[in-house]
């Protein structure tokens, strides 16, 4: 996906998140984030948006901690979230192509990194807000879902901090039926290694999971049940992912 597509996606996802959060109300529990209420979701996501905006607008070349979450609630909190989201979208839209600032995952450029990361961050938390509201979740468009799967597998879980490990080597295959895409994830005592496409098809899989790209993306982020999508092989491999793949803020 192009950077401009990620920015457009970020803009739309933030609006959907705000609408769902407003309809659910601040005290509503967030089933996909146990222990959180909608107010916690808004405070966290709004904080992340402002944190990202600072790198884009101020050009920090080293890590800078976030500014913390506000002691706001109700309409004031929702307005604060909406304002911060708009600031982030505008910062990315007006940033120079040669933006130079700190990042934490591989990307073609810092601008491409921040646009992509914040689009996916906001999308997953939009799903959280919709789960709190209840009703049908807005599906993730297939191109966005495929890119989100790639970011999670080859970005977050390629890092040494990934906890998805197996003393016995195992392989997990993921098949997006509506996007004609396939990944195979090699699990071992080291960080997971992912191959995609023909190379993924060529490898033996201990467990295969298939669904729409949207279903796979949300399941890999533990917003849907990954084991429920298993079509063959050892379900314990899918359970290994579910139990150890959570990405936390730090």
Protein Blocks (a to p, Z undefined) as FASTA:
>chain_A
ZZklmmmmmmmmmmmmmmmmmmnopklccfklghiafklmmmmmmmmmmmmmmmmmnopa
bdcddebjaddehjllmmmmmmmmmmmmmmmmmpcfklccddfbdcfbfklmmmmmmmmm
mmmmmmmmmmmngpjdddddfklmmmmmmmmmmmmmmpmklcbdcfbacddddddfklop
acdddddfbdcdddehjllmmpccfbdcdddfklmmmmmnopacfklmpggdjfklmmmm
mmmmcccdZZ
